[in-house]
């Protein structure tokens, strides 16, 4: 299985901020995808709404997305969903030759991953509404097409009812500068694991300062993990690159699974590992929640989604994790070919 740049894309939304003591509702937040990497700019927000970028997926080189004329042709194709209604929004993978469309103008599909299995193609897809929520549209609203607009018979299965799995590496900073927020970080991490689909999500928990410790025996079912991280106390320096490098290198090698690396930290520190080594090893979609007082360009380079904020951590971090878990849980698996839909 190979992943095209387009096929690694998931668009997420709904991160909350506290604005002068007032926290906006989920419906007040709209988060869009940027061209290459998701970077949240909190400076541009206002009390009514902010719009920014939030992505999960490997960074995309715009030059690799295909010929502009081909993209224009694909985006202008007249498509009809099985419902008989016109497709209003679409996403596509040029490499794998498929378009996913939906007849609801308020939904945006995103192809997260494309896999080849037993003679069929399987696509993991999210549908996000204008309020940033991940929803499961009716089967008849989802259309699957070849790049020339021919409908491709398919079978649609909710992620929670499928045999798909997701591997999550959670890396938590326990350096001395995290002392004031470490309790909030541990609680949010525990709640995050409880929100992931138990039968399909496997988590590996790591805490780090100048050294790192793994709190699970490899990947284990994702359950509330306060018993695993409750003993963590802040202290010492920071080395973020070594645990990040080893998370990539020691992760699952099965190409038919989704992988996420989620980092919460306020510093980079010193390391025997170089930034270039980390980038070469990177093989999983990576979130960085950054609590530092300065702008960390190197971590932005590693991250596919980079969040920078320190205010109201208990609320913001919890809602952030909730959106990540929702994006994983509310996917659909679209199977095309040998065992998907009609032959």
Helices and strands as residue ranges (DSSP letters): G 6-8, E 10-11, E 18-19, E 22-23, G 26-28, E 29-32, E 38-39, G 42-44, E 50-53, E 55-56, G 62-64, H 68-76, E 89-93, E 98-102, E 107-117, E 120-129, G 139-141, E 142-146, E 154-158, G 159-161, E 166-173, G 176-178, H 182-195, E 201-208, E 212-214, E 220-221, H 226-229, H 240-249, E 258-265, H 275-281, E 285-290, H 297-302, E 305-308, H 313-329, E 332-337
